[in-house]
């Protein structure tokens, strides 16, 4: 069964493919031109190496002509020629080494630049792109595709230039010896080029499909390995294996086709090259019989014919690898050229002294254009207020947090915050603030924990790198994380991986809470912050949160209504709108949707 991607590739017109390849080559050149000095040096050295290599057959032919017959050998002449050949070979070897150094520098510095650009783009991509693409697929582009691109690029520099110069050089040398035999070689040459071109056109789309399928496979492996506990808990092993087998089968199929087309290139061009060699030998022998050329010149010509045809084999292999490289390069350039998140205003200001006032006016937002989520949303939060947000799943609670942090921009309306540098009534639109200063003003504790590879201490001080040991321990004690940290093998210096290693979900969440306790930003966002913590510890942390939230504007997203009864304002959301607003007692008195939610959780 043909995959959707394969159908798309097969449906692409030849003109569109050529245009895509030309555009990719132009993009590659934009990176290569930064190293054009090394590129020019590589070409010059390739020319020198080829010229010296082509000079050796002439010396060999001269040495053969020094052997006139039995007992009639010019040994002095042969020794002089051998000495000259040794010098030529030594110079060629040194030039070859320098050329390889230049090629390596061009290739791996270009790859470094491409990867750096790709990673820089990932850092500024809108969250929507990351949400719409699997992590494994993005990783595959930056790692596997760039590696394939590097292999093709290095082979291109190593063999392509040398091959082209060899072809041109041998033609010039052969013309200087005998024009007629050279014409025989030139007449047969286009056949080899046509064969290589025919095959190359069919390899690009298969290599492109191979690269995409490899990314799909990487994404599945990343997802399954990262969620192995969930896979095993729900008995999803067989389904995961079937899904992997299906993708693996498609990868094997497109890889087989790509390798098949690429593998027939060399035998086909070798066949044509043997025809060239045969033609040179036959015509040359006839000329030698009638005295048109010497035996040494015939030997020289046969050597040239062999050297002339050899680059066609190499170039055909290079063309195949370049097709693969261009296919991979196209994918990485697609990532690099993705639309970044909306740029900050040139006159964007730093939010230096936020007073905690937040106002949302006529906010509309949707992840998908034709599916509205939040419509005409209005909210005014006074400094220091604790605002709880409740409602059924999918009502827009977490989306509201994403908008406050400007992970997503509103479709219409505005979100404004107050700052101590301005009068209270003069709020500033968050789109006129730098993202860094806005996000630094919030402390977030989410239901999903995030830790990075490093020590416990490294994970705690992320929001405040200059924190002292006393401050770190005080924050850990406030979040009730200090006791379990001290029980770890190296305490605060215990190394953990990006998934938290052997730490429980509750311990990982305590570390995230400690991180916020240490930074103590002026505004807080708690999105199910105690969802993975036992009830006894939760009671203690709620008291710590209550102390921490004093004088700080706080947004609390919760499903368990027992955790938000002390909030100053409770927003009850449904279908992207605030349908009820008030404190706990007033909302219960209304006997509306909030009262129903509360009774469903605490019914006798």
ABEGO torsion letter per residue (X at the ends): XBBAAAAAAAABBAAAAAAAAAAAAAAAAAAAAAAAAAAAAAAAAAAAAAAAAAAAAAAAAAAAAABABBGBBBAAAAAAAAAAAAAAAAAAAAAAAAAAAAAAAAAAAAAAAAAAAAAAAAAABBAAAAAABBAAAAAAAAAAAAAAAAAAAAAAAAAAAAAAAAAAAAAAAAAAABAAAAAAAAAAAAAAAAAAAAAAAAAAAAAAAAAAAAAAAAAAAAAAAAAAAAAAAAGAAAAAAAAAAAAAAAAAAAAAAAAAAAAAAAAAAAAAAAAAAAAAAAAAAAAAAAGABBAAAAAAAAAAAAAAAAAAAAAAAAAAAAAAAAAAAAAAAAAAABBBBBBBBAABBBBABBAGBBBBBGBBBBABAABBABBGBBBBBBBGBBBBBBEBBGAGAAAAAAAAAGABBBABEBBBBBBAABBAABBBBAAABBAAAAAAABBBBBABBBBBBEBAAAAAAAABAABBAAAAAAAAAAAGAAAAAAABAAEAABBBBAAGEABBAAAAAAAAAAAAAAAGBABBBBBGAAAABBAAAAAAAAAAAAAAABGBBBBBBBABAAAAAABABBBBBBGGBBABBEBAAAAAAAGBAAAAAAAAAABX
